[in-house]
Amino acid sequence: MYPNLQNPFVVGTPIVPERFVGRKSLIAAAFDKINNRSHLAVWGGLGTGKTSFLMKLASPDTWKHYGLNS
């Protein structure tokens, strides 16, 4: 149906921050916790994107987007 289209996401391989999409409310909530010097727990099953999410949070571009200095 869609020739030559490959899924760029591979379970067990994190997505680079530049390709991470969605979860804006979770990212905003994480930065709210960070700004308030609170605790943040990230949990979930295999392949749910925990590592990719944390890489996105650690990205200097993400910090800049939220007006923060990493």
All heavy atoms as TSV, in Angstrom:
chain	resi	resn	atom	element	x	y	z
A	1	MET	N	N	0.813	-1.191	0.000
A	1	MET	CA	C	0.000	0.000	0.000
A	1	MET	C	C	0.864	1.266	0.000
A	1	MET	O	O	0.594	2.193	-0.721
A	1	MET	CB	C	-0.959	-0.048	1.178
A	1	MET	CG	C	-1.879	1.135	1.247
A	1	MET	SD	S	-3.005	0.984	2.623
A	1	MET	CE	C	-4.526	1.147	1.768
A	2	TYR	N	N	1.879	1.330	0.871
A	2	TYR	CA	C	2.789	2.466	0.931
A	2	TYR	C	C	4.210	1.980	0.664
A	2	TYR	O	O	4.952	1.686	1.596
A	2	TYR	CB	C	2.732	3.145	2.303
A	2	TYR	CG	C	1.377	3.709	2.630
A	2	TYR	CD1	C	0.506	3.042	3.480
A	2	TYR	CD2	C	0.979	4.915	2.087
A	2	TYR	CE1	C	-0.733	3.553	3.777
A	2	TYR	CE2	C	-0.265	5.439	2.377
A	2	TYR	CZ	C	-1.117	4.753	3.222
A	2	TYR	OH	O	-2.352	5.277	3.507
A	3	PRO	N	N	4.596	1.884	-0.583
A	3	PRO	CA	C	5.927	1.341	-0.895
A	3	PRO	C	C	7.045	2.251	-0.396
A	3	PRO	O	O	6.909	3.465	-0.336
A	3	PRO	CB	C	5.927	1.256	-2.423
A	3	PRO	CG	C	4.918	2.254	-2.860
A	3	PRO	CD	C	3.876	2.319	-1.767
A	4	ASN	N	N	8.130	1.631	-0.009
A	4	ASN	CA	C	9.357	2.322	0.402
A	4	ASN	C	C	9.230	3.136	1.685
A	4	ASN	O	O	10.072	3.976	1.966
A	4	ASN	CB	C	9.880	3.227	-0.721
A	4	ASN	CG	C	10.200	2.441	-1.969
A	4	ASN	OD1	O	10.679	1.318	-1.887
A	4	ASN	ND2	N	9.914	3.017	-3.105
A	5	LEU	N	N	8.170	2.932	2.459
A	5	LEU	CA	C	8.059	3.613	3.744
A	5	LEU	C	C	8.515	2.651	4.822
A	5	LEU	O	O	7.996	1.548	4.954
A	5	LEU	CB	C	6.622	4.056	4.013
A	5	LEU	CG	C	6.089	5.160	3.130
A	5	LEU	CD1	C	4.647	5.493	3.525
A	5	LEU	CD2	C	6.945	6.407	3.239
A	6	GLN	N	N	9.498	3.071	5.587
A	6	GLN	CA	C	9.998	2.240	6.673
A	6	GLN	C	C	9.694	2.916	7.995
A	6	GLN	O	O	9.783	4.142	8.108
A	6	GLN	CB	C	11.495	2.027	6.536
A	6	GLN	CG	C	11.880	1.218	5.331
A	6	GLN	CD	C	13.386	1.013	5.271
A	6	GLN	OE1	O	14.127	1.492	6.112
A	6	GLN	NE2	N	13.834	0.298	4.263
A	7	ASN	N	N	9.353	2.132	8.975
A	7	ASN	CA	C	9.102	2.651	10.302
A	7	ASN	C	C	10.445	3.093	10.907
A	7	ASN	O	O	11.349	2.288	11.044
A	7	ASN	CB	C	8.468	1.567	11.169
A	7	ASN	CG	C	8.073	2.065	12.530
A	7	ASN	OD1	O	8.445	3.163	12.944
A	7	ASN	ND2	N	7.318	1.264	13.236
A	8	PRO	N	N	10.583	4.391	11.272
A	8	PRO	CA	C	11.854	4.858	11.827
A	8	PRO	C	C	12.058	4.460	13.282
A	8	PRO	O	O	13.126	4.666	13.838
A	8	PRO	CB	C	11.756	6.373	11.683
A	8	PRO	CG	C	10.295	6.642	11.776
A	8	PRO	CD	C	9.618	5.452	11.114
A	9	PHE	N	N	11.038	3.885	13.912
A	9	PHE	CA	C	11.114	3.554	15.323
A	9	PHE	C	C	11.392	2.070	15.502
A	9	PHE	O	O	10.723	1.229	14.935
A	9	PHE	CB	C	9.815	3.939	16.024
A	9	PHE	CG	C	9.420	5.363	15.759
A	9	PHE	CD1	C	8.354	5.664	14.939
A	9	PHE	CD2	C	10.150	6.401	16.301
A	9	PHE	CE1	C	7.998	6.969	14.677
A	9	PHE	CE2	C	9.817	7.706	16.040
A	9	PHE	CZ	C	8.740	7.999	15.227
A	10	VAL	N	N	12.403	1.776	16.303
A	10	VAL	CA	C	12.797	0.394	16.567
A	10	VAL	C	C	12.793	0.190	18.070
A	10	VAL	O	O	13.461	0.939	18.799
A	10	VAL	CB	C	14.212	0.103	15.995
A	10	VAL	CG1	C	14.636	-1.312	16.328
A	10	VAL	CG2	C	14.243	0.360	14.501
A	11	VAL	N	N	12.028	-0.781	18.526
A	11	VAL	CA	C	11.975	-1.069	19.952
A	11	VAL	C	C	13.379	-1.380	20.445
A	11	VAL	O	O	14.113	-2.145	19.826
A	11	VAL	CB	C	11.026	-2.249	20.240
A	11	VAL	CG1	C	11.079	-2.649	21.706
A	11	VAL	CG2	C	9.608	-1.887	19.849
A	12	GLY	N	N	13.757	-0.740	21.540
A	12	GLY	CA	C	15.084	-0.957	22.115
A	12	GLY	C	C	16.118	0.042	21.638
A	12	GLY	O	O	17.234	0.063	22.133
A	13	THR	N	N	15.754	0.881	20.678
A	13	THR	CA	C	16.660	1.908	20.167
A	13	THR	C	C	16.037	3.269	20.426
A	13	THR	O	O	14.971	3.576	19.884
A	13	THR	CB	C	16.886	1.733	18.651
A	13	THR	OG1	O	17.375	0.422	18.412
A	13	THR	CG2	C	17.871	2.749	18.122
A	14	PRO	N	N	16.651	4.100	21.266
A	14	PRO	CA	C	16.074	5.410	21.556
A	14	PRO	C	C	16.018	6.297	20.307
A	14	PRO	O	O	16.842	6.184	19.410
A	14	PRO	CB	C	17.030	6.022	22.585
A	14	PRO	CG	C	17.868	4.903	23.073
A	14	PRO	CD	C	17.879	3.858	22.009
A	15	ILE	N	N	15.047	7.172	20.292
A	15	ILE	CA	C	14.903	8.160	19.229
A	15	ILE	C	C	15.703	9.394	19.618
A	15	ILE	O	O	15.649	9.842	20.759
A	15	ILE	CB	C	13.415	8.536	19.049
A	15	ILE	CG1	C	12.598	7.318	18.644
A	15	ILE	CG2	C	13.228	9.667	18.059
A	15	ILE	CD1	C	13.026	6.687	17.346
A	16	VAL	N	N	16.440	9.954	18.685
A	16	VAL	CA	C	17.203	11.169	18.976
A	16	VAL	C	C	16.222	12.297	19.275
A	16	VAL	O	O	15.104	12.313	18.739
A	16	VAL	CB	C	18.150	11.545	17.814
A	16	VAL	CG1	C	19.229	10.502	17.631
A	16	VAL	CG2	C	17.386	11.766	16.529
A	17	PRO	N	N	16.597	13.242	20.140
A	17	PRO	CA	C	15.676	14.311	20.532
A	17	PRO	C	C	15.055	15.069	19.358
A	17	PRO	O	O	13.898	15.473	19.429
A	17	PRO	CB	C	16.549	15.232	21.383
A	17	PRO	CG	C	17.584	14.331	21.957
A	17	PRO	CD	C	17.858	13.320	20.875
A	18	GLU	N	N	15.786	15.224	18.266
A	18	GLU	CA	C	15.270	15.968	17.123
A	18	GLU	C	C	14.080	15.259	16.467
A	18	GLU	O	O	13.271	15.889	15.796
A	18	GLU	CB	C	16.363	16.185	16.066
A	18	GLU	CG	C	17.528	17.009	16.539
A	18	GLU	CD	C	18.529	16.208	17.377
A	18	GLU	OE1	O	18.674	14.981	17.178
A	18	GLU	OE2	O	19.166	16.826	18.250
A	19	ARG	N	N	13.968	13.955	16.631
A	19	ARG	CA	C	12.886	13.179	15.997
A	19	ARG	C	C	11.784	12.806	16.979
A	19	ARG	O	O	10.801	12.181	16.600
A	19	ARG	CB	C	13.469	11.907	15.368
A	19	ARG	CG	C	14.539	12.268	14.376
A	19	ARG	CD	C	14.633	11.547	13.101
A	19	ARG	NE	N	13.399	11.139	12.466
A	19	ARG	CZ	C	13.299	10.026	11.766
A	19	ARG	NH1	N	14.324	9.223	11.645
A	19	ARG	NH2	N	12.175	9.704	11.172
A	20	PHE	N	N	11.960	13.183	18.234
A	20	PHE	CA	C	10.965	12.871	19.258
A	20	PHE	C	C	9.762	13.791	19.072
A	20	PHE	O	O	9.899	15.001	18.985
A	20	PHE	CB	C	11.578	13.096	20.649
A	20	PHE	CG	C	10.716	12.609	21.781
A	20	PHE	CD1	C	10.877	11.327	22.270
A	20	PHE	CD2	C	9.782	13.436	22.362
A	20	PHE	CE1	C	10.103	10.871	23.324
A	20	PHE	CE2	C	8.999	12.994	23.412
A	20	PHE	CZ	C	9.157	11.707	23.892
A	21	VAL	N	N	8.575	13.226	18.987
A	21	VAL	CA	C	7.364	14.023	18.809
A	21	VAL	C	C	6.330	13.631	19.854
A	21	VAL	O	O	6.342	12.529	20.389
A	21	VAL	CB	C	6.755	13.840	17.398
A	21	VAL	CG1	C	7.681	14.380	16.333
A	21	VAL	CG2	C	6.417	12.401	17.124
A	22	GLY	N	N	5.450	14.573	20.127
A	22	GLY	CA	C	4.363	14.309	21.052
A	22	GLY	C	C	4.780	14.434	22.507
A	22	GLY	O	O	5.854	14.920	22.833
A	23	ARG	N	N	3.891	14.019	23.370
A	23	ARG	CA	C	4.089	14.016	24.826
A	23	ARG	C	C	4.419	15.402	25.371
A	23	ARG	O	O	5.146	15.546	26.351
A	23	ARG	CB	C	5.151	13.005	25.230
A	23	ARG	CG	C	4.782	11.594	24.784
A	23	ARG	CD	C	5.707	10.587	25.354
A	23	ARG	NE	N	5.414	9.287	24.766
A	23	ARG	CZ	C	5.982	8.181	25.131
A	23	ARG	NH1	N	6.873	8.185	26.075
A	23	ARG	NH2	N	5.677	7.051	24.558
A	24	LYS	N	N	3.876	16.438	24.720
A	24	LYS	CA	C	4.165	17.808	25.153
A	24	LYS	C	C	3.703	18.066	26.586
A	24	LYS	O	O	4.380	18.753	27.335
A	24	LYS	CB	C	3.532	18.807	24.191
A	24	LYS	CG	C	4.190	18.797	22.837
A	24	LYS	CD	C	3.585	19.806	21.903
A	24	LYS	CE	C	4.276	19.681	20.552
A	24	LYS	NZ	N	3.888	20.726	19.641
A	25	SER	N	N	2.560	17.503	26.969
A	25	SER	CA	C	2.083	17.723	28.335
A	25	SER	C	C	2.999	17.039	29.348
A	25	SER	O	O	3.230	17.579	30.434
A	25	SER	CB	C	0.637	17.249	28.496
A	25	SER	OG	O	0.539	15.865	28.264
A	26	LEU	N	N	3.540	15.877	28.987
A	26	LEU	CA	C	4.474	15.197	29.895
A	26	LEU	C	C	5.788	15.952	30.009
A	26	LEU	O	O	6.372	16.050	31.101
A	26	LEU	CB	C	4.739	13.767	29.415
A	26	LEU	CG	C	3.571	12.797	29.507
A	26	LEU	CD1	C	3.955	11.451	28.915
A	26	LEU	CD2	C	3.128	12.635	30.941
A	27	ILE	N	N	6.257	16.504	28.902
A	27	ILE	CA	C	7.493	17.297	28.925
A	27	ILE	C	C	7.284	18.543	29.772
A	27	ILE	O	O	8.124	18.885	30.600
A	27	ILE	CB	C	7.949	17.644	27.498
A	27	ILE	CG1	C	8.366	16.373	26.750
A	27	ILE	CG2	C	9.101	18.649	27.526
A	27	ILE	CD1	C	8.604	16.573	25.276
A	28	ALA	N	N	6.143	19.214	29.591
A	28	ALA	CA	C	5.846	20.410	30.381
A	28	ALA	C	C	5.756	20.078	31.866
A	28	ALA	O	O	6.272	20.816	32.713
A	28	ALA	CB	C	4.554	21.053	29.896
A	29	ALA	N	N	5.118	18.948	32.195
A	29	ALA	CA	C	5.019	18.528	33.599
A	29	ALA	C	C	6.393	18.222	34.179
A	29	ALA	O	O	6.687	18.569	35.331
A	29	ALA	CB	C	4.107	17.306	33.720
A	30	ALA	N	N	7.262	17.601	33.376
A	30	ALA	CA	C	8.618	17.297	33.834
A	30	ALA	C	C	9.387	18.590	34.113
A	30	ALA	O	O	10.072	18.698	35.134
A	30	ALA	CB	C	9.349	16.446	32.807
A	31	PHE	N	N	9.279	19.565	33.213
A	31	PHE	CA	C	9.978	20.825	33.435
A	31	PHE	C	C	9.399	21.597	34.616
A	31	PHE	O	O	10.127	22.308	35.306
A	31	PHE	CB	C	9.999	21.679	32.170
A	31	PHE	CG	C	11.143	21.343	31.269
A	31	PHE	CD1	C	10.938	20.695	30.066
A	31	PHE	CD2	C	12.448	21.641	31.629
A	31	PHE	CE1	C	11.998	20.357	29.233
A	31	PHE	CE2	C	13.516	21.312	30.819
A	31	PHE	CZ	C	13.288	20.673	29.620
A	32	ASP	N	N	8.111	21.445	34.880
A	32	ASP	CA	C	7.518	22.047	36.070
A	32	ASP	C	C	8.160	21.461	37.323
A	32	ASP	O	O	8.520	22.184	38.252
A	32	ASP	CB	C	6.010	21.812	36.071
A	32	ASP	CG	C	5.330	22.486	37.240
A	32	ASP	OD1	O	5.549	23.706	37.430
A	32	ASP	OD2	O	4.578	21.804	37.962
A	33	LYS	N	N	8.344	20.149	37.324
A	33	LYS	CA	C	9.013	19.485	38.458
A	33	LYS	C	C	10.465	19.950	38.580
A	33	LYS	O	O	10.947	20.226	39.676
A	33	LYS	CB	C	8.981	17.961	38.302
A	33	LYS	CG	C	7.615	17.359	38.332
A	33	LYS	CD	C	7.094	17.332	39.730
A	33	LYS	CE	C	5.789	16.555	39.790
A	33	LYS	NZ	N	5.212	16.598	41.120
A	34	ILE	N	N	11.145	20.036	37.444
A	34	ILE	CA	C	12.545	20.468	37.451
A	34	ILE	C	C	12.657	21.894	37.987
A	34	ILE	O	O	13.506	22.195	38.830
A	34	ILE	CB	C	13.160	20.354	36.042
A	34	ILE	CG1	C	13.276	18.874	35.643
A	34	ILE	CG2	C	14.510	21.056	35.963
A	34	ILE	CD1	C	13.581	18.648	34.175
A	35	ASN	N	N	11.787	22.791	37.497
A	35	ASN	CA	C	11.819	24.193	37.938
A	35	ASN	C	C	11.541	24.337	39.424
A	35	ASN	O	O	12.061	25.240	40.071
A	35	ASN	CB	C	10.806	25.021	37.152
A	35	ASN	CG	C	11.321	25.407	35.794
A	35	ASN	OD1	O	12.520	25.538	35.584
A	35	ASN	ND2	N	10.418	25.578	34.856
A	36	ASN	N	N	10.707	23.457	39.962
A	36	ASN	CA	C	10.374	23.512	41.386
A	36	ASN	C	C	11.308	22.668	42.238
A	36	ASN	O	O	11.044	22.475	43.423
A	36	ASN	CB	C	8.918	23.063	41.593
A	36	ASN	CG	C	7.951	24.069	41.048
A	36	ASN	OD1	O	8.108	25.275	41.245
A	36	ASN	ND2	N	6.940	23.607	40.333
A	37	ARG	N	N	12.383	22.167	41.613
A	37	ARG	CA	C	13.359	21.329	42.305
A	37	ARG	C	C	12.684	20.169	43.040
A	37	ARG	O	O	13.019	19.829	44.166
A	37	ARG	CB	C	14.214	22.154	43.260
A	37	ARG	CG	C	15.010	23.215	42.539
A	37	ARG	CD	C	15.902	23.978	43.499
A	37	ARG	NE	N	16.564	25.067	42.840
A	37	ARG	CZ	C	17.738	24.975	42.223
A	37	ARG	NH1	N	18.362	23.843	42.187
A	37	ARG	NH2	N	18.263	26.036	41.655
A	38	SER	N	N	11.721	19.581	42.353
A	38	SER	CA	C	10.968	18.470	42.898
A	38	SER	C	C	11.511	17.154	42.343
A	38	SER	O	O	12.515	17.140	41.646
A	38	SER	CB	C	9.493	18.641	42.527
A	38	SER	OG	O	8.699	17.679	43.165
A	39	HIS	N	N	10.840	16.080	42.649
A	39	HIS	CA	C	11.245	14.757	42.180
A	39	HIS	C	C	10.438	14.371	40.951
A	39	HIS	O	O	9.282	14.765	40.802
A	39	HIS	CB	C	11.033	13.705	43.269
A	39	HIS	CG	C	11.864	13.961	44.472
A	39	HIS	ND1	N	13.183	13.600	44.553
A	39	HIS	CD2	C	11.571	14.562	45.648
A	39	HIS	CE1	C	13.666	13.965	45.731
A	39	HIS	NE2	N	12.711	14.550	46.411
A	40	LEU	N	N	11.055	13.584	40.085
A	40	LEU	CA	C	10.400	13.100	38.879
A	40	LEU	C	C	10.718	11.621	38.724
A	40	LEU	O	O	11.878	11.229	38.768
A	40	LEU	CB	C	10.916	13.877	37.656
A	40	LEU	CG	C	10.427	13.421	36.296
A	40	LEU	CD1	C	8.936	13.719	36.148
A	40	LEU	CD2	C	11.220	14.098	35.204
A	41	ALA	N	N	9.684	10.817	38.585
A	41	ALA	CA	C	9.860	9.388	38.346
A	41	ALA	C	C	9.343	9.075	36.947
A	41	ALA	O	O	8.293	9.556	36.541
A	41	ALA	CB	C	9.106	8.566	39.385
A	42	VAL	N	N	10.103	8.279	36.214
A	42	VAL	CA	C	9.691	7.857	34.871
A	42	VAL	C	C	9.653	6.338	34.878
A	42	VAL	O	O	10.657	5.693	35.147
A	42	VAL	CB	C	10.683	8.377	33.799
A	42	VAL	CG1	C	10.283	7.885	32.421
A	42	VAL	CG2	C	10.768	9.893	33.837
A	43	TRP	N	N	8.486	5.775	34.609
A	43	TRP	CA	C	8.378	4.326	34.585
A	43	TRP	C	C	7.434	3.903	33.468
A	43	TRP	O	O	6.641	4.690	32.978
A	43	TRP	CB	C	7.911	3.792	35.939
A	43	TRP	CG	C	6.455	4.009	36.234
A	43	TRP	CD1	C	5.434	3.133	36.010
A	43	TRP	CD2	C	5.855	5.175	36.794
A	43	TRP	NE1	N	4.243	3.687	36.390
A	43	TRP	CE2	C	4.469	4.943	36.876
A	43	TRP	CE3	C	6.338	6.397	37.226
A	43	TRP	CZ2	C	3.575	5.882	37.378
A	43	TRP	CZ3	C	5.447	7.332	37.715
A	43	TRP	CH2	C	4.091	7.071	37.795
A	44	GLY	N	N	7.559	2.671	33.064
A	44	GLY	CA	C	6.707	2.119	32.022
A	44	GLY	C	C	7.293	0.815	31.525
A	44	GLY	O	O	8.420	0.460	31.847
A	45	GLY	N	N	6.541	0.130	30.723
A	45	GLY	CA	C	6.966	-1.155	30.190
A	45	GLY	C	C	8.024	-0.997	29.105
A	45	GLY	O	O	8.365	0.117	28.688
A	46	LEU	N	N	8.513	-2.136	28.653
A	46	LEU	CA	C	9.509	-2.141	27.587
A	46	LEU	C	C	8.954	-1.486	26.330
A	46	LEU	O	O	7.808	-1.718	25.959
A	46	LEU	CB	C	9.910	-3.582	27.259
A	46	LEU	CG	C	10.749	-4.309	28.290
A	46	LEU	CD1	C	10.892	-5.779	27.912
A	46	LEU	CD2	C	12.104	-3.662	28.395
A	47	GLY	N	N	9.764	-0.648	25.704
A	47	GLY	CA	C	9.390	-0.057	24.428
A	47	GLY	C	C	8.411	1.094	24.506
A	47	GLY	O	O	7.836	1.482	23.492
A	48	THR	N	N	8.209	1.662	25.689
A	48	THR	CA	C	7.249	2.765	25.817
A	48	THR	C	C	7.887	4.130	25.604
A	48	THR	O	O	7.185	5.141	25.629
A	48	THR	CB	C	6.537	2.739	27.183
A	48	THR	OG1	O	7.517	2.809	28.223
A	48	THR	CG2	C	5.697	1.487	27.333
A	49	GLY	N	N	9.209	4.185	25.435
A	49	GLY	CA	C	9.865	5.452	25.132
A	49	GLY	C	C	10.485	6.175	26.314
A	49	GLY	O	O	10.747	7.377	26.245
A	50	LYS	N	N	10.748	5.469	27.400
A	50	LYS	CA	C	11.330	6.104	28.586
A	50	LYS	C	C	12.689	6.740	28.285
A	50	LYS	O	O	12.922	7.900	28.627
A	50	LYS	CB	C	11.482	5.090	29.731
A	50	LYS	CG	C	10.183	4.494	30.211
A	50	LYS	CD	C	10.398	3.434	31.280
A	50	LYS	CE	C	11.230	2.272	30.844
A	50	LYS	NZ	N	10.648	1.375	29.852
A	51	THR	N	N	13.557	5.992	27.641
A	51	THR	CA	C	14.902	6.501	27.337
A	51	THR	C	C	14.820	7.668	26.360
A	51	THR	O	O	15.483	8.693	26.546
A	51	THR	CB	C	15.795	5.390	26.774
A	51	THR	OG1	O	15.885	4.337	27.750
A	51	THR	CG2	C	17.193	5.900	26.456
A	52	SER	N	N	13.990	7.546	25.340
A	52	SER	CA	C	13.825	8.639	24.372
A	52	SER	C	C	13.284	9.886	25.060
A	52	SER	O	O	13.715	11.009	24.778
A	52	SER	CB	C	12.882	8.217	23.245
A	52	SER	OG	O	13.419	7.132	22.524
A	53	PHE	N	N	12.338	9.704	25.971
A	53	PHE	CA	C	11.770	10.824	26.730
A	53	PHE	C	C	12.844	11.518	27.556
A	53	PHE	O	O	12.952	12.748	27.550
A	53	PHE	CB	C	10.642	10.306	27.629
A	53	PHE	CG	C	10.020	11.344	28.503
A	53	PHE	CD1	C	9.183	12.312	27.976
A	53	PHE	CD2	C	10.255	11.348	29.867
A	53	PHE	CE1	C	8.600	13.273	28.791
A	53	PHE	CE2	C	9.678	12.297	30.688
A	53	PHE	CZ	C	8.838	13.265	30.148
A	54	LEU	N	N	13.663	10.741	28.240
A	54	LEU	CA	C	14.719	11.332	29.063
A	54	LEU	C	C	15.786	12.008	28.204
A	54	LEU	O	O	16.326	13.059	28.580
A	54	LEU	CB	C	15.340	10.274	29.974
A	54	LEU	CG	C	14.412	9.779	31.078
A	54	LEU	CD1	C	15.036	8.598	31.808
A	54	LEU	CD2	C	14.062	10.898	32.044
A	55	MET	N	N	16.077	11.437	27.032
A	55	MET	CA	C	17.027	12.085	26.123
A	55	MET	C	C	16.454	13.419	25.637
A	55	MET	O	O	17.185	14.397	25.508
A	55	MET	CB	C	17.339	11.162	24.945
A	55	MET	CG	C	18.217	9.984	25.324
A	55	MET	SD	S	18.449	8.764	24.008
A	55	MET	CE	C	19.187	9.745	22.716
A	56	LYS	N	N	15.149	13.454	25.387
A	56	LYS	CA	C	14.491	14.698	24.980
A	56	LYS	C	C	14.586	15.720	26.099
A	56	LYS	O	O	14.886	16.894	25.861
A	56	LYS	CB	C	13.034	14.419	24.608
A	56	LYS	CG	C	12.235	15.639	24.214
A	56	LYS	CD	C	12.702	16.219	22.912
A	56	LYS	CE	C	11.781	17.344	22.461
A	56	LYS	NZ	N	12.230	17.940	21.211
A	57	LEU	N	N	14.346	15.301	27.334
A	57	LEU	CA	C	14.436	16.220	28.477
A	57	LEU	C	C	15.853	16.750	28.666
A	57	LEU	O	O	16.040	17.895	29.067
A	57	LEU	CB	C	13.989	15.535	29.766
A	57	LEU	CG	C	12.505	15.319	29.955
A	57	LEU	CD1	C	12.247	14.645	31.301
A	57	LEU	CD2	C	11.726	16.610	29.854
A	58	ALA	N	N	16.845	15.941	28.388
A	58	ALA	CA	C	18.238	16.337	28.590
A	58	ALA	C	C	18.786	17.188	27.451
A	58	ALA	O	O	19.843	17.811	27.604
A	58	ALA	CB	C	19.111	15.091	28.760
A	59	SER	N	N	18.070	17.272	26.357
A	59	SER	CA	C	18.550	18.002	25.183
A	59	SER	C	C	18.619	19.508	25.440
A	59	SER	O	O	17.631	20.115	25.878
A	59	SER	CB	C	17.619	17.738	24.004
A	59	SER	OG	O	17.882	18.626	22.953
A	60	PRO	N	N	19.754	20.152	25.159
A	60	PRO	CA	C	19.854	21.616	25.320
A	60	PRO	C	C	18.813	22.375	24.489
A	60	PRO	O	O	18.322	23.418	24.932
A	60	PRO	CB	C	21.269	21.932	24.845
A	60	PRO	CG	C	22.030	20.666	25.051
A	60	PRO	CD	C	21.044	19.561	24.790
A	61	ASP	N	N	18.450	21.849	23.321
A	61	ASP	CA	C	17.426	22.507	22.504
A	61	ASP	C	C	16.071	22.504	23.201
A	61	ASP	O	O	15.309	23.470	23.091
A	61	ASP	CB	C	17.305	21.829	21.139
A	61	ASP	CG	C	18.494	22.098	20.247
A	61	ASP	OD1	O	19.202	23.112	20.464
A	61	ASP	OD2	O	18.735	21.289	19.336
A	62	THR	N	N	15.755	21.437	23.908
A	62	THR	CA	C	14.488	21.373	24.642
A	62	THR	C	C	14.497	22.388	25.772
A	62	THR	O	O	13.510	23.099	25.989
A	62	THR	CB	C	14.254	19.954	25.196
A	62	THR	OG1	O	14.287	19.015	24.117
A	62	THR	CG2	C	12.927	19.852	25.910
A	63	TRP	N	N	15.597	22.479	26.480
A	63	TRP	CA	C	15.710	23.455	27.562
A	63	TRP	C	C	15.551	24.873	27.004
A	63	TRP	O	O	14.851	25.699	27.590
A	63	TRP	CB	C	17.053	23.306	28.272
A	63	TRP	CG	C	17.082	22.150	29.220
A	63	TRP	CD1	C	17.106	20.825	28.901
A	63	TRP	CD2	C	17.052	22.199	30.640
A	63	TRP	NE1	N	17.116	20.062	30.021
A	63	TRP	CE2	C	17.089	20.879	31.107
A	63	TRP	CE3	C	17.025	23.252	31.552
A	63	TRP	CZ2	C	17.077	20.580	32.464
A	63	TRP	CZ3	C	17.018	22.940	32.907
A	63	TRP	CH2	C	17.040	21.622	33.339
A	64	LYS	N	N	16.177	25.133	25.883
A	64	LYS	CA	C	16.091	26.455	25.257
A	64	LYS	C	C	14.652	26.745	24.850
A	64	LYS	O	O	14.147	27.857	25.034
A	64	LYS	CB	C	17.004	26.515	24.032
A	64	LYS	CG	C	17.150	27.900	23.453
A	64	LYS	CD	C	18.028	27.913	22.227
A	64	LYS	CE	C	19.443	27.480	22.575
A	64	LYS	NZ	N	20.373	27.522	21.437
A	65	HIS	N	N	13.968	25.728	24.325
A	65	HIS	CA	C	12.574	25.883	23.908
A	65	HIS	C	C	11.693	26.306	25.092
A	65	HIS	O	O	10.748	27.073	24.931
A	65	HIS	CB	C	12.046	24.581	23.302
A	65	HIS	CG	C	10.600	24.605	22.977
A	65	HIS	ND1	N	10.122	25.215	21.834
A	65	HIS	CD2	C	9.512	24.121	23.628
A	65	HIS	CE1	C	8.799	25.104	21.810
A	65	HIS	NE2	N	8.420	24.432	22.887
A	66	TYR	N	N	12.003	25.793	26.260
A	66	TYR	CA	C	11.228	26.128	27.464
A	66	TYR	C	C	11.780	27.342	28.196
A	66	TYR	O	O	11.365	27.643	29.302
A	66	TYR	CB	C	11.127	24.910	28.391
A	66	TYR	CG	C	10.107	23.916	27.900
A	66	TYR	CD1	C	10.445	22.939	26.983
A	66	TYR	CD2	C	8.785	23.992	28.295
A	66	TYR	CE1	C	9.496	22.049	26.494
A	66	TYR	CE2	C	7.827	23.114	27.831
A	66	TYR	CZ	C	8.201	22.151	26.922
A	66	TYR	OH	O	7.245	21.283	26.440
A	67	GLY	N	N	12.734	28.039	27.572
A	67	GLY	CA	C	13.270	29.264	28.153
A	67	GLY	C	C	14.164	29.031	29.350
A	67	GLY	O	O	14.285	29.890	30.208
A	68	LEU	N	N	14.813	27.889	29.392
A	68	LEU	CA	C	15.666	27.539	30.528
A	68	LEU	C	C	17.095	27.341	30.063
A	68	LEU	O	O	17.373	27.085	28.899
A	68	LEU	CB	C	15.157	26.251	31.195
A	68	LEU	CG	C	13.736	26.309	31.721
A	68	LEU	CD1	C	13.278	24.918	32.117
A	68	LEU	CD2	C	13.641	27.265	32.896
A	69	ASN	N	N	18.015	27.441	31.006
A	69	ASN	CA	C	19.435	27.217	30.720
A	69	ASN	C	C	19.820	25.852	31.254
A	69	ASN	O	O	19.714	25.599	32.437
A	69	ASN	CB	C	20.268	28.324	31.387
A	69	ASN	CG	C	21.732	28.223	31.051
A	69	ASN	OD1	O	22.154	27.312	30.346
A	69	ASN	ND2	N	22.498	29.150	31.555
A	70	SER	N	N	20.259	24.974	30.355
A	70	SER	CA	C	20.609	23.618	30.788
A	70	SER	C	C	21.887	23.615	31.583
A	70	SER	O	O	22.188	22.729	32.300
A	70	SER	CB	C	20.742	22.690	29.579
A	70	SER	OG	O	21.756	23.133	28.717
